[in-house]
Amino acid sequence: MEAMTCTPDPLLRRLSPLVMGGAGFSYQLHPHPESLPVRRIIKRAFDLGLRAIDTSPYYEPSEQLIGAALRHPEMTSSYKRSDYILMTKVGRVREDHFDYSPEWIQKSIARSLQRFGTSYLDVVFCHDIEFVGIEEALQAVETLYELSNSGVICCVGISGADINILEAVASRAHAKFGRAIDVIQIWGQLTLQNTRLEKGSLGAFRIAGVKAVCNSSPLGIGLLRSGGVPIGALGNWHPAPPELRVVCQKAAEWVEAEGDNLASVALRFSISRAQAACCTDFNVTTITGIISESDLEENVKTAKQILQTPGASSRDSGTRTFGDLLFQYSDIDEEAVERDRPLYEGVKKILGPWLDYDFFGSPKAQIQTQVQQDGKIPPSSIGLPNVVPTVNCWPSTKMVVVQR
């Protein structure tokens, strides 16, 4: 097996504007993920220059399917282990079961290494830290630091949807251990519907020494597209209230009438905002789920519509092809952003009071005070919003936690 030679800073700078999300190869998002052509999808992604994969043991059977693909001779004959970035998670065992103990983390990572057929992992995140105590999350981070020191993993990360909790753990880890968390993955907080991530949190993460942020679910786990939210083997689990789903479908219809599609517009928006936040020592990238080659190619095409290679101009956009590797596209095409602006504003107008509604369910202010005092979120707080319109049906805890 190829040994790990990476260090966090250069590795995280290698993250391209898009990362392949492995949740699409799970029972949560597909009724029969074993039927998906995972090896063909990954090979095509690597050929296009999308060479970072994010997954989790919780996305059953994503790790197994990705690992089988990466171990296949077709892949190993074309790409060395150092040619791509593997990111996975620890701590979330089942929908309602978390285990952040050092013993379980070590077992989980050993299992992931075996599944992927590798001797090291580039990034390991603590999965959904808002559902455990802050001290418990810090203990898990410490365990990952120890594994990083031993060469088993390169970068230590935390993940979740609650911005306040992510900020608190990143800050506390930096102060307690004298070492920053390398990378944070956050769900659904930099989308066309919800831009809370860029309204202060990116700055807070940088102050805590974080080197990269992965913005996951740029389509709000399937909300910002035509046809409604995805339905997998676990049923209609999406946490968005019915009223929000309705206005998103109205937005999709309006965008189609304008000659585009909401999924593409929303992805272009998220990619452009993420790329705008990048600088020399801080990288913001976008994780998007993929379940087919057509999904993959459409996502890469969409990224190239809003980005360009250094030194290029919008006049060169007609020459962009699949032969250009995605990781070469690091600059924003400002003219393309301006062309898209009327679409962005039109969608936001339709969404109206649902803009920045956090359907993942951040705690209210009084609950957040309790979090700061005792370091744990009361179970009853999950699913409560910050400031939201009146709705007829609140998402249940089960709906909120089932996919992440």
MARBA-286328 format. One record per residue: residue in three letters; x negated, y negated, z of N, C-alpha, C in turn. Coordinates in pm, whole numbers, padded with zeros to 5 digits, always signed. Atoms other than C-alpha are relative to their C-alpha. Layout:
N
ALAXYZXYZXYZ
...
END
This chain:
404
MET-00084+00120+00000+00000+00000+00000-00087-00125+00000
GLU+00073+00125+00006-00112-00355-00071+00007-00071+00135
ALA+00005+00065-00131-00224-00536+00246+00043-00146-00011
MET-00043+00139-00004-00090-00875+00353-00121-00091+00001
THR+00109+00097+00004-00320-01163+00262+00053-00142+00012
CYS-00061+00133+00004-00077-01454+00295-00015-00073+00133
THR-00020+00085-00117-00057-01743+00539+00126-00081-00026
PRO-00134+00059+00020+00273-01928+00599+00006-00117-00097
ASP-00013+00122+00080+00203-02265+00434-00001+00028-00151
PRO-00002-00025+00146+00100-02148+00084+00111+00094-00043
LEU-00107-00092+00039+00354-01866+00086+00131-00076-00015
LEU-00127+00071+00006+00646-02097+00162+00002-00104-00111
ARG+00005+00092+00115+00527-02345-00101+00025+00074-00130
ARG-00024-00081+00120+00556-02057-00351+00148+00025-00026
LEU-00143-00024+00020+00931-02032-00299+00051-00085-00116
SER-00054+00072+00115+01097-02124-00627+00133-00064+00036
PRO-00126+00068-00033+01412-02342-00644+00115+00095+00032
LEU-00103-00100-00030+01625-02025-00635-00063+00123+00064
VAL+00035-00127-00061+01598-01718-00414+00116+00095-00022
MET-00105-00099+00021+01790-01399-00492+00053+00049+00134
GLY-00062-00047-00122+02034-01325-00212+00045+00145-00013
GLY-00033-00142+00007+02075-00956-00134+00135+00037+00056
ALA-00133-00032-00054+02418-00984+00029+00095+00049-00108
GLY-00085-00047+00110+02571-00924-00314-00005+00150-00017
PHE+00013-00146+00009+02448-00564-00288+00052+00066+00128
SER-00053-00051-00127+02660-00502+00023+00148+00032-00012
TYR-00143-00032-00005+02999-00361+00113+00083-00124+00032
GLN-00075+00121-00029+03097-00707+00236+00046-00071-00128
LEU-00029+00076+00122+03086-00850-00116+00030+00086-00122
HIS-00028-00087+00114+03128-00546-00340+00055+00133+00052
PRO-00058-00124-00052+03349-00239-00296-00089+00123-00021
HIS+00087-00115+00029+03087-00005-00449-00140-00050-00038
PRO+00130+00056+00035+02740-00162-00427-00098+00101-00059
GLU+00090-00101+00056+02569+00169-00510+00012+00010-00151
SER-00020-00006+00144+02712+00136-00860-00070-00113-00075
LEU+00062+00116+00064+02526-00190-00926-00138+00035-00057
PRO+00132-00027+00061+02220-00187-01158-00108-00084+00067
VAL+00087+00086-00081+01997-00328-00885-00140-00010-00060
ARG+00135+00007+00055+01664-00232-01042-00005-00087-00125
ARG-00003+00080+00122+01759-00384-01375+00014-00149+00032
ILE-00020+00140-00041+01876-00703-01203-00130-00058+00054
ILE+00123+00052-00060+01556-00739-00999-00111-00013-00104
LYS+00103+00008+00105+01330-00663-01296+00023-00123-00087
ARG-00032+00117+00082+01510-00927-01502-00029-00128+00077
ALA+00027+00119-00082+01486-01176-01215-00150-00030+00004
PHE+00145+00021-00004+01111-01125-01183-00051-00048-00135
ASP+00043+00041+00134+01068-01156-01559+00034-00146-00028
LEU-00042+00139+00020+01253-01490-01545-00071-00097+00094
GLY+00072+00087-00093+01031-01620-01266+00070-00022+00132
LEU-00067+00005-00130+01274-01570-00977-00054+00118+00081
ARG+00077-00108-00062+01047-01371-00747+00003-00006+00152
ALA-00020-00004-00145+01184-01407-00396+00137+00061+00027
ILE-00123-00071-00033+01449-01182-00241+00027-00015+00149
ASP-00042+00007-00141+01640-01237+00083+00111+00102+00024
THR-00104-00097-00033+01843-00962+00248+00005+00021+00150
SER-00012-00032-00143+01924-00801+00584+00046+00145+00013
PRO-00055-00133-00024+01984-00454+00728+00151-00002+00018
TYR-00144+00014-00020+02331-00585+00810+00076+00003-00132
TYR-00065-00002+00131+02405-00617+00437-00006+00143-00058
GLU+00004-00141+00040+02447-00241+00411+00065+00022-00137
PRO+00131-00064-00004+02314-00085+00185-00106-00078-00078
SER+00085+00085+00082+02123-00380+00038-00148+00035+00010
GLU+00143-00032-00014+01781-00299+00184-00036+00129-00072
GLN+00030-00128+00064+01799+00060+00064-00001-00012-00152
LEU-00009+00014+00145+01904-00040-00289-00117-00082-00054
ILE+00112+00083+00043+01643-00314-00318-00131+00076+00012
GLY+00122-00078-00020+01374-00088-00175-00020+00106-00107
ALA+00009-00102+00105+01452+00191-00421-00041-00062-00132
ALA+00036+00068+00124+01428-00059-00705-00147-00041+00000
LEU+00137+00049-00006+01097-00206-00589-00103+00113-00003
ARG+00092-00114-00002+00939+00139-00542-00005+00075-00133
HIS-00009-00073+00127+01036+00256-00892-00122-00033-00088
PRO+00116+00023+00087+00746+00299-01140+00019-00116-00098
GLU-00023+00112+00093+00911+00051-01378-00038-00133+00064
MET+00034+00123-00070+00862-00218-01113-00147-00002+00040
THR+00137+00000-00051+00529-00110-00965-00103-00011-00112
SER+00092+00011+00113+00371-00091-01311-00005-00142-00056
SER-00007+00137+00054+00471-00451-01386-00036-00107+00103
TYR+00019+00103-00104+00445-00633-01052-00066+00059+00124
LYS+00064-00035-00126+00211-00611-00756+00086-00052+00115
ARG-00074+00045-00117+00349-00654-00406-00021-00150+00024
SER+00029+00142-00024+00180-00996-00384+00065-00091-00103
ASP-00065+00082+00104+00371-01112-00695+00137-00051+00043
TYR-00134+00041-00041+00698-01147-00505+00008-00015+00152
ILE-00022+00029-00142+00832-01260-00167+00120+00078+00049
LEU-00107-00079-00061+01040-01029+00053+00040-00062+00132
MET-00052+00057-00123+01260-01181+00322+00115+00087+00051
THR-00111-00074-00059+01483-00987+00560+00026-00053+00141
LYS-00045+00053-00129+01638-01023+00905+00001+00110+00105
VAL-00013-00093-00112+01664-00863+01247+00105-00053+00097
GLY-00085+00042-00111+01908-00868+01537+00147+00022-00017
ARG-00142-00025+00023+02246-00826+01373+00017+00146-00042
VAL-00013-00143+00024+02344-00461+01389+00131+00032-00070
ARG-00133-00016+00059+02716-00466+01313+00073-00133+00012
GLU-00081+00121-00003+02992-00721+01277+00007-00062+00139
ASP-00017+00051-00136+03033-00752+01654-00109+00050+00095
HIS+00107-00054-00085+02702-00609+01780-00134-00061-00041
PHE+00132+00059+00021+02372-00793+01815-00098+00063+00098
ASP+00104-00050-00088+02047-00658+01957-00129-00076-00031
TYR+00120+00082+00017+01764-00910+01996-00114+00047+00089
SER+00104-00050-00088+01555-00694+02227-00128+00027-00078
PRO+00126-00031+00069+01184-00650+02145-00003+00141-00058
GLU+00001-00139+00046+01236-00275+02115+00077+00016-00130
TRP-00080-00014+00121+01512-00306+01857-00062-00075-00117
ILE+00063+00076+00108+01333-00576+01659-00115+00080-00061
GLN+00110-00081+00052+01027-00353+01629+00050+00118-00082
LYS-00057-00112+00074+01240-00057+01521+00061-00047-00132
SER-00064+00053+00120+01435-00270+01272-00103-00035-00106
ILE+00103+00038+00096+01120-00406+01111-00070+00124-00055
ALA+00060-00125+00049+00964-00059+01092+00089+00067-00104
ARG-00095-00058+00095+01278+00063+00917+00000-00078-00131
SER+00003+00081+00122+01272-00229+00672-00126+00025-00080
LEU+00125-00030+00070+00907-00164+00590+00009+00132-00075
GLN-00015-00131+00063+00991+00198+00516+00093-00009-00120
ARG-00096+00011+00110+01291+00108+00301-00061-00070-00121
PHE+00058+00076+00111+01092-00142+00094-00127+00065-00053
GLY+00124-00062+00043+00785+00079+00071-00116-00097+00002
THR+00103+00102-00010+00557-00201+00189-00063+00004+00139
SER+00068+00004-00130+00309-00260+00471+00024-00131+00073
TYR-00026+00129-00064+00425-00615+00542+00124-00065-00059
LEU-00115+00080+00044+00720-00853+00513-00042-00146-00001
ASP+00041+00140+00011+00676-01210+00398+00072-00089+00101
VAL-00079+00080-00095+00957-01358+00610+00096+00093+00072
VAL-00104-00068-00077+01169-01215+00891+00075-00105+00081
PHE-00087+00092-00073+01464-01416+01027+00070+00071+00115
CYS-00099-00042-00099+01652-01371+01352+00137-00030-00060
HIS-00125+00010+00075+02000-01313+01208+00112-00059+00086
ASP-00118+00062-00062+02285-01549+01312-00020-00028+00148
ILE+00038+00023-00140+02135-01690+01630+00111-00065+00082
GLU-00105+00066-00079+02452-01881+01727+00088+00098+00076
PHE-00084-00098-00069+02612-01557+01840-00070+00066+00119
VAL+00069-00048-00121+02353-01491+02112-00043-00122+00081
GLY+00049+00110-00081+02211-01701+02394-00127-00060-00057
ILE+00120+00066+00049+01940-01955+02317-00125+00067+00055
GLU+00116-00068-00058+01700-01783+02557-00023+00135-00068
GLU+00012-00128+00070+01773-01453+02385-00062-00019-00138
ALA+00057+00031+00131+01694-01611+02048-00149-00032+00013
LEU+00140+00034-00021+01368-01752+02186-00084+00124+00029
GLN+00071-00125-00026+01270-01409+02315-00026+00075-00131
ALA+00017-00067+00129+01327-01268+01966-00106-00070-00084
VAL+00102+00076+00073+01118-01546+01812-00139+00037+00052
GLU+00129-00037-00058+00837-01461+02054-00044+00139-00049
THR+00033-00133+00051+00854-01096+01946-00047-00007-00145
LEU+00041+00016+00139+00832-01202+01581-00138-00065-00010
TYR+00135+00059-00003+00530-01422+01662-00105+00109+00024
GLU+00095-00107-00031+00358-01117+01811-00021+00091-00121
LEU+00011-00084+00120+00435-00911+01501-00073-00073-00112
SER+00073+00081+00098+00307-01196+01286-00149+00003+00030
ASN+00142-00005-00038-00019-01199+01481-00063+00134-00036
SER+00052-00133+00031-00054-00826+01413-00006+00028-00150
GLY+00007-00017+00144-00014-00874+01036+00116+00074-00062
VAL-00116-00071+00055+00321-00698+00998+00091-00094-00078
ILE-00078+00101+00071+00503-01016+00896-00084-00126-00014
CYS+00075+00122+00025+00377-01344+00757+00067-00121+00065
CYS-00071+00119-00046+00644-01603+00840+00115+00037+00093
VAL-00106-00021-00098+00882-01624+01137+00112-00099-00026
GLY-00113+00088+00029+01231-01760+01078+00118+00026+00091
ILE-00129-00016-00066+01572-01812+01234+00108-00034-00103
SER-00108+00025+00095+01906-01812+01054+00131-00018+00074
GLY-00133+00021-00056+02263-01917+01117+00073-00108-00076
ALA-00081+00104+00063+02536-02161+01027+00017-00122+00089
ASP-00020+00109-00094+02538-02381+01337-00126-00087+00005
ILE+00115+00089+00009+02306-02677+01278-00056-00033+00138
ASN+00045+00041-00133+02293-02780+01644-00081+00111+00068
ILE+00070-00111-00062+02188-02435+01762-00135+00023-00068
LEU+00126-00017+00072+01924-02402+01489-00101-00107+00040
GLU+00089+00108-00043+01780-02742+01582-00053+00026+00141
ALA+00040-00022-00139+01776-02651+01952-00105+00110+00012
VAL+00094-00111-00009+01599-02319+01903-00134-00037-00065
ALA+00125+00041+00065+01344-02467+01660-00080-00092+00090
SER+00068+00095-00089+01263-02750+01901-00054+00070+00124
ARG+00042-00070-00122+01249-02524+02207-00116+00096-00028
ALA+00108-00093+00035+01029-02268+02030-00132-00075-00014
HIS+00121+00081+00020+00781-02539+01930-00058-00043+00134
ALA+00045+00047-00131+00766-02673+02285-00048+00115+00089
LYS+00030-00111-00091+00758-02335+02461-00122+00080-00041
PHE+00107-00088+00046+00514-02143+02243-00116-00074-00064
GLY+00105+00075+00066+00308-02423+02091-00018+00040-00145
ARG+00002-00045+00139+00389-02277+01751+00137-00024-00061
ALA-00127+00031+00064+00655-02389+01508+00061+00123-00066
ILE-00069-00096+00086+00915-02168+01349-00032-00038-00144
ASP+00046+00030+00136+00802-02139+00988+00114-00041-00092
VAL-00106+00019+00099+01134-02129+00804+00136+00022+00065
ILE-00137-00012-00048+01505-02173+00873+00091+00028-00118
GLN-00104-00026+00100+01791-02024+00673+00134-00043+00059
ILE-00127+00052-00050+02126-02198+00706+00108+00020-00105
TRP-00109-00036+00089+02461-02104+00558+00100-00113-00018
GLY-00114+00083+00035+02704-02330+00378-00004-00143+00050
GLN+00009+00135-00055+02572-02665+00505-00063-00099-00098
LEU+00043+00093+00104+02440-02814+00180+00067+00043-00130
THR-00082-00036+00115+02718-02767-00071+00074-00124-00049
LEU-00080+00110+00051+02940-02988-00282+00113-00034+00097
GLN-00107+00022-00098+03200-02949-00004-00053-00041+00137
ASN+00053+00025-00134+02969-02978+00299-00149-00034-00009
THR+00140+00045+00011+02646-03181+00310-00060-00034+00136
ARG+00046+00033-00135+02588-03183+00685-00150+00023+00018
LEU+00142-00032-00017+02239-03035+00645-00089-00120-00028
GLU+00090+00109+00037+02090-03340+00475+00029-00128+00078
LYS-00035+00120-00079+02253-03586+00718-00069+00003+00136
GLY+00077+00006-00123+01977-03569+00977-00071+00127+00038
SER+00057-00126-00048+01906-03201+01029-00133+00034-00066
LEU+00127-00029+00065+01630-03169+00771-00113-00075+00069
GLY+00100+00078-00073+01444-03447+00951-00032+00061+00135
ALA+00021-00064-00131+01494-03274+01285-00082+00127-00014
PHE+00077-00123+00022+01360-02948+01144-00148-00034-00025
ARG+00139+00038+00028+01048-03124+01014-00071-00043+00127
ILE+00059+00043-00127+00987-03285+01353-00040+00121+00084
ALA+00029-00123-00075+00999-02934+01503-00108+00085-00067
GLY+00110-00070+00065+00724-02828+01261+00041+00103-00103
VAL-00048-00097+00099+00942-02619+01029-00055-00036-00138
LYS+00064+00024+00129+00780-02579+00687+00094+00018-00119
ALA-00091-00025+00111+01075-02462+00478+00141+00025+00052
VAL-00141-00026-00030+01454-02446+00478+00061+00069-00121
CYS-00072-00071+00106+01655-02196+00275+00149-00030+00015
ASN-00142+00032+00000+02001-02328+00193+00075+00115-00065
SER-00072-00116+00050+02218-02020+00160+00147-00033-00023
SER-00142+00018+00032+02572-01993+00021+00030-00138-00059
PRO-00028+00130+00062+02563-02299-00210+00142-00010-00056
LEU-00140+00001+00044+02911-02195-00330+00094+00025+00116
GLY-00087-00024-00115+03042-02160+00025+00047+00145+00005
ILE-00029-00143+00014+03025-01777-00004+00122+00026-00088
GLY-00100-00028+00102+03241-01785-00314+00120-00092+00000
LEU-00114+00091-00007+03476-02068-00220+00002-00096-00119
LEU+00009+00102+00103+03353-02315-00483-00016+00064-00138
ARG+00001-00065+00130+03443-02122-00796+00145+00023-00041
SER-00134-00037+00046+03740-02027-01009+00035+00140+00048
GLY-00045-00135-00032+03947-01728-00906+00006+00035+00146
GLY-00012-00027-00143+03926-01758-00530-00121+00069+00060
VAL+00112-00057-00073+03699-01610-00267-00016+00149-00032
PRO+00023-00141+00033+03537-01266-00315+00069+00093+00099
ILE-00061-00103-00084+03714-00957-00182-00083+00127-00016
GLY+00081-00122+00003+03489-00662-00092+00070+00113+00071
ALA-00057-00117-00067+03540-00331+00084+00056-00033+00137
LEU-00048+00040-00132+03597-00516+00411+00122-00090-00006
GLY-00124+00075+00012+03896-00704+00273-00020-00151-00011
ASN-00002+00146+00014+03984-01073+00278-00055-00064+00127
TRP+00064+00044-00123+03732-01181+00541-00042-00146-00001
HIS+00058+00134+00012+03639-01530+00415+00060-00095+00103
PRO-00049+00083-00110+03665-01786+00699+00070-00129-00040
ALA-00064+00125+00039+03799-02078+00492+00152+00009+00019
PRO-00145+00001-00017+04158-02172+00589+00072-00004-00135
PRO-00074-00002+00127+04429-02132+00321+00005-00136-00068
GLU-00011+00133+00060+04462-02508+00271-00128-00041-00072
LEU+00127+00031+00065+04093-02546+00191-00017+00083-00127
ARG+00007-00084+00120+04111-02255-00053+00083-00060-00113
VAL-00090+00057+00101+04400-02426-00232-00065-00121-00067
VAL+00058+00120+00061+04220-02759-00281-00125+00035-00081
CYS+00116-00042+00079+03907-02579-00401+00043+00055-00135
GLN-00051-00049+00128+04112-02404-00668+00051-00115-00087
LYS-00039+00120+00076+04259-02742-00768-00123-00067-00059
ALA+00124+00057+00050+03904-02871-00798-00055+00082-00116
ALA+00048-00087+00108+03810-02569-01011+00078-00025-00128
GLU-00083+00026+00118+04102-02636-01246-00036-00134-00062
TRP+00035+00132+00052+04005-03003-01275-00134+00005-00074
VAL+00131-00010+00063+03642-02919-01355+00011+00072-00134
GLU-00019-00071+00126+03753-02671-01622+00063-00091-00105
ALA-00061+00095+00093+03969-02943-01777-00102-00101-00052
GLU+00108+00091+00041+03652-03155-01791-00106+00071-00085
GLY+00091-00073+00086+03476-02881-01989-00115+00069+00070
ASP+00107-00067-00076+03263-02727-01712+00065+00101+00093
ASN-00059-00090-00100+03310-02476-01430-00054-00035+00138
LEU+00033+00047-00134+03307-02540-01057-00124+00070+00056
ALA+00116-00071-00054+03052-02270-00971-00130-00061-00050
SER+00120+00058+00057+02796-02419-01208-00025-00141+00054
VAL+00013+00137-00052+02864-02777-01096-00047+00003+00145
ALA+00036-00008-00142+02842-02679-00728-00144+00047+00018
LEU+00138-00048-00012+02517-02488-00779-00098-00108-00043
ARG+00088+00108+00042+02362-02777-00972-00012-00106+00109
PHE+00003+00099-00108+02458-03012-00689-00092+00047+00112
SER+00080-00050-00112+02304-02792-00418-00148+00007-00035
ILE+00140-00009+00041+01985-02728-00614-00063-00138-00005
SER+00057+00134+00013+01936-03097-00689-00022-00065+00136
ARG+00016+00059-00133+01993-03202-00327-00113+00069+00077
ALA+00109-00072-00065+01760-02930-00200-00135-00045-00054
GLN+00127+00039+00060+01489-03025-00446-00036-00143+00036
ALA+00026+00139-00038+01527-03393-00357-00061-00011+00139
ALA+00052+00002-00138+01439-03306+00003-00140+00057+00011
CYS+00133-00062-00005+01113-03131-00089-00110-00106+00001
CYS+00120+00083+00005+00774-03288-00026-00121+00091+00015
THR+00122-00080+00003+00414-03174-00003-00003+00110+00105
ASP+00010-00097-00109+00445-02999+00334+00135+00054+00045
PHE-00135-00042-00040+00818-02919+00335+00076+00041-00125
ASN-00068-00055+00117+01010-02699+00093+00144+00034+00035
VAL-00141-00036-00016+01388-02668+00059+00042+00075-00125
THR-00038-00084+00113+01517-02389-00161+00143+00048+00017
THR-00141-00041+00002+01855-02238-00247+00010+00151-00021
ILE-00024-00144+00013+01962-01877-00192+00138+00022-00061
THR-00128-00025+00065+02234-01753-00423+00019+00150-00022
GLY-00031-00141+00016+02404-01415-00433+00012+00040-00146
ILE+00000-00050+00138+02371-01205-00747+00045+00145+00002
ILE-00042-00140+00008+02554-00885-00838-00005+00055-00142
SER+00008-00047+00138+02493-00865-01213-00107-00078-00074
GLU+00096+00072+00083+02246-00961-01483+00059-00130-00052
SER-00063+00122+00050+02497-01212-01616+00002-00107+00109
ASP+00009+00095-00112+02517-01374-01269-00140-00060+00007
LEU+00139+00042-00009+02139-01390-01260-00034-00101-00109
GLU+00037+00086+00111+02098-01540-01604+00076-00132+00003
GLU-00078+00123-00012+02377-01791-01546-00059-00091+00108
ASN+00058+00080-00108+02217-01903-01218-00133-00063-00042
VAL+00127+00054+00047+01874-01943-01376+00024-00110-00103
LYS-00035+00102+00099+02026-02132-01668+00050-00126+00068
THR-00054+00115-00073+02213-02357-01425-00111-00078+00067
ALA+00112+00068-00065+01895-02433-01230-00080-00082-00101
LYS+00079+00072+00101+01717-02532-01550+00075-00118-00060
GLN-00078+00115+00048+02002-02768-01639-00021-00123+00086
ILE+00012+00112-00093+01928-02982-01334-00144-00026+00040
LEU+00142+00013-00033+01550-02930-01297-00083-00006-00128
GLN+00092+00000+00113+01250-02973-01522-00142+00027+00050
THR+00139-00023-00037+00882-02886-01527-00069-00134+00019
PRO+00070+00127-00020+00638-03154-01406-00047-00061-00131
GLY+00041+00071+00121+00577-03414-01674+00098+00007-00114
ALA-00102-00010+00106+00880-03313-01881+00100-00113+00015
SER-00106+00100-00005+01174-03539-01959+00130+00064-00043
SER-00131-00051+00040+01545-03496-02021+00007+00027-00149
ARG-00001-00022+00145+01472-03517-02392-00048+00140-00036
ASP+00051-00135+00025+01300-03180-02359+00099+00108+00039
SER-00092-00100-00055+01609-03011-02214+00045+00101-00105
GLY-00045-00092+00104+01705-02857-02547-00100+00110-00029
THR+00102-00101+00026+01378-02662-02554-00018+00096+00117
ARG+00013-00089-00116+01424-02495-02214+00062+00135-00034
THR-00046-00134+00035+01454-02121-02259-00024+00095+00117
PHE+00026-00101-00101+01454-01802-02055-00147+00040+00002
GLY+00142-00030+00001+01090-01769-02159-00079-00085+00098
ASP+00063+00084-00101+01003-02052-01921+00026+00060+00138
LEU-00015-00061-00131+00941-01914-01572+00062-00099+00098
LEU-00076+00088-00088+01177-02055-01310-00088-00071+00102
PHE+00080+00064-00105+00906-02121-01051-00081-00119-00053
GLN+00067+00117+00057+00755-02376-01294+00088-00125+00008
TYR-00095+00113-00003+01066-02596-01255+00007-00056+00142
SER+00009+00055-00134+00990-02814-00955+00046-00145+00010
ASP-00042+00140-00001+01109-03163-01056+00148-00012-00034
ILE-00141+00025+00030+01463-03301-01064+00011-00073-00133
ASP-00034+00070+00123+01602-03404-01402+00101-00109+00037
GLU-00086+00108-00051+01740-03741-01291+00112-00035-00098
GLU-00104+00031+00098+01928-03798-01617+00112+00104+00007
ALA-00102-00104-00014+02106-03465-01573+00084-00023+00125
VAL-00075+00031-00123+02200-03563-01217+00101-00111-00026
GLU-00092+00110+00030+02351-03886-01346+00115+00045-00089
ARG-00109-00053+00083+02548-03698-01610+00100+00077+00084
ASP-00087-00080-00086+02685-03473-01338+00075-00083+00103
ARG-00056+00076-00112+02771-03752-01096+00152-00017-00007
PRO-00147+00009+00004+03128-03808-01224+00070+00129+00040
LEU-00058-00129-00041+03195-03436-01176-00010+00017+00152
TYR+00015-00009-00146+03055-03445-00822+00105-00086+00070
GLU-00093+00093-00065+03265-03747-00734+00145+00043-00019
GLY-00136-00047+00024+03577-03602-00894+00039+00114+00091
VAL-00027-00112-00090+03551-03282-00693+00017-00049+00143
LYS-00009+00052-00137+03489-03473-00371+00132-00073+00024
LYS-00128+00069-00014+03797-03685-00435+00114+00099+00020
ILE-00103-00103-00015+04010-03372-00472-00009+00066+00138
LEU+00017-00063-00132+03862-03218-00155+00046-00092+00112
GLY-00053+00098-00096+03946-03538+00034-00044+00026+00142
PRO+00035-00016-00142+03962-03478+00411-00073+00130+00032
TRP+00071-00126-00024+03808-03132+00368-00150-00013-00023
LEU+00143+00021+00014+03468-03283+00288-00068+00013+00137
ASP+00079-00025-00121+03212-03172+00549+00076+00079+00106
TYR-00065-00095-00092+03467-02939+00712-00086+00125+00007
ASP+00089-00114-00021+03256-02661+00860+00084+00124+00027
PHE-00090-00114-00019+03463-02348+00800-00070+00118+00067
PHE+00067-00104-00077+03192-02133+00959+00031-00013+00148
GLY-00047+00014-00136+03307-02282+01287-00102-00042+00102
SER+00089+00052-00103+03064-02500+01479+00081-00033+00125
PRO-00072+00034-00122+03154-02559+01844+00034-00147+00007
LYS-00033+00140-00024+03330-02881+01944-00101-00061+00097
ALA+00099+00071-00080+03136-03146+02134-00004+00050+00143
GLN+00002-00043-00140+03248-03033+02479-00058+00140+00015
ILE+00057-00134-00005+03152-02675+02398-00150-00008-00023
GLN+00143+00016+00023+02817-02790+02261-00071-00045+00127
THR+00059+00041-00127+02752-02961+02596-00024+00121+00088
GLN+00015-00122-00078+02809-02627+02763-00114+00085-00054
VAL+00111-00074+00061+02569-02466+02515-00133-00055+00051
GLN+00124+00061-00044+02301-02716+02612-00027+00028+00148
GLN+00017-00022-00143+02364-02652+02981-00038+00143+00033
ASP+00026-00138-00041+02369-02275+02994-00060+00087-00109
GLY+00071-00073+00104+02217-02175+02659+00078+00110-00067
LYS-00078-00106+00064+02506-01956+02544+00133-00055-00046
ILE-00129+00043+00053+02812-02012+02327+00109+00087+00058
PRO-00113-00082-00047+03136-01901+02493+00066+00069-00119
PRO-00061-00072+00112+03297-01632+02273+00122-00070-00056
SER-00122+00063+00047+03618-01833+02256-00026-00119-00090
SER+00029+00118+00081+03437-02119+02083-00017+00032-00147
ILE+00026-00033+00139+03362-01929+01764+00127-00018-00082
GLY-00116+00025+00084+03590-02051+01490+00059-00138+00020
LEU-00050+00134-00021+03657-02395+01636-00081-00099-00081
PRO+00070+00096+00084+03570-02691+01411-00047-00122+00078
ASN+00034+00127-00060+03415-03028+01483+00117-00097-00017
VAL-00112+00090+00029+03654-03276+01321+00063+00048-00129
VAL-00060-00064+00117+03902-03122+01079+00142-00047-00019
PRO-00141+00025+00021+04241-03178+00918+00084+00104+00075
THR-00090-00098-00060+04542-03004+01063+00016+00118-00094
VAL-00018-00120+00082+04568-02645+00943+00103+00089+00066
ASN-00105-00089-00051+04835-02382+00981-00055+00132+00052
CYS+00052-00131-00038+04605-02084+01029-00150-00010+00022
TRP+00142+00005-00029+04268-02078+01203-00065+00133-00036
PRO+00070-00125+00024+04007-01824+01092-00031+00069+00131
SER+00029-00075-00121+03956-01548+01345-00150+00020+00015
THR+00141-00032-00022+03622-01459+01502-00046+00107-00097
LYS+00037-00110+00089+03623-01140+01295-00027-00052-00140
MET+00019+00053+00134+03660-01338+00972-00129-00080-00008
VAL+00116+00087+00003+03385-01581+01065-00129+00080-00005
VAL+00128-00066-00017+03119-01325+01151-00026+00114-00096
VAL+00013-00129+00068+03177-01043+00907-00107+00002-00108
GLN+00091-00007+00114+02952-01146+00615-00142-00044+00030
ARG+00132+00057-00014+02657-01347+00742-00092+00099+00057
END
